[in-house]
């Protein structure tokens, strides 16, 4: 079969064997597959190869993997993956759809390669709302995916550590001597971080957080179709790659956005995922998984370097070194900071905090984590961010007791994120001095910088904005605003010293 595969591909490229003669046929080849592109369709044919992590050695195995690929990818891209088709006839005269099969293919709708997110990001056309949509989709996907059985090997801490160590074993052999010190620094950091987080890895496994995910979730496997970001090319050939902690997959997208020079989009993506699912506990492991994913990308680039000509090999080595540098920056970040907003409803607190998230020039660019009171208040009461609670002013989820619970939750989350070493901004009204004092005290406890992002607007403008507001997590009305005028406690002189106007 190995000898006949190139003949089969050559025949298909010549336009033979298709149900309808195509106007043009193109080929995209990867290390494990041929992708035959015929007009608006794509046929993915697996190479008859066996590798340590992949087995396409027999026709039966390739058929099974084609069927698994169809089933698994339809979870995220049902409109893209059509069916599995036999290829009959002979390698020289194939017939797609005929049996007995000499080969099998996954048939897909063809998409515009320019819509792949790595290309979109490279030309600066990727938008915040697109990564926010992606984050929400992935949160829903992971929460609905099967959880690994408690007794399974998936998500076992020892296996996670072994996989990380193996990357460094290979990198030491693949990269030049000049890079060895950087490799050893990251290897030592990985050991230290794994030991420090061992209980957290075990807890994620114990609490059912390990899910059947995608397995290879980088920008090259995400595509814009009709304005919607769709994930494709899920790993079907290796269960160990696919079953993992969702934060590991989120880390992959996050580091890819950072690598493409889009830190604002990286922060927007990460925060949208946190808002959608509320899995703040996962952040303790984000740095480990982000370094792991960056090192994997470095290894893949180094492996490609061995298969290319001298010029291309040098480019791949440079790519590998770039990923190692990114991993180092993630592993050794600047000190965290804490900021809070302060302002009446409609004054632009969320707009101001969003601007900070998206600003690529800030010291915390790409890493800033936002906690929104409107979102967390509703989460406390079992509501999604966009659900309307139907609460009257000072009633329902807006009673003084509910507000106290909300601020306690914001404080606890801020503590958790600062303890994990991440910069935090809390988006809430903070109208009372006692509420602000609690967060100033938290910053002092951790010895981190503290700022108040103060927002304001004329009363009539505030009223106008609230009357025009729709589709937002906040349920503030003009009636609520009128009450806020009465109980707002302005910033003290000490607070004004750390305030930033917006």
Buried (B, 14 or more C-beta within 10 A) or exposed (E): EEEBBEBBBEBBBEEBBBEEEBEEBEEEEEEBBBBBBBBEBBBBBBBBBEEEEBBBBEBEBBBBBBBBBBEBBBBBBEEBBBEBBBBBBEBEEBBBEBEEBBBBBBBBEBBEEEBBBBBBBBEEEBEBEBBBBBBBBBBEBBEEBEBBEEEEEBBBBEBBBEBBEEBBEBBBEBBEEEBEEBBEBBBEBBBEBBEEBBEBBEBBBEEEBBBBBBBBBBBBBBBBBEEEBBBBBBBBBBBEBBBBBBBBBBBBBBBBBBBBBBBBBBBBBBBBBBBBBBBBBBBBBBBBBBBBBBBBBBBBBBBBBEEEEEEEBEEBBEBBBBBBBBBBBBBEBEEBBBBBBBBBBBBBBBEBBBBBBBBEEBEBBBBBBBBBBBBBBBBBBEBEBEEEBEBEBEEEBBEEEBBEBBBEBBBBBBBBBBEBBBBBBBBBBBBBBEBBBBBBEBBEEBEBBBBBBBBBBEEEEBBBBBEEBEEEBBBBBBEBBEBBEEEBBEBEEEBEEBBEEB
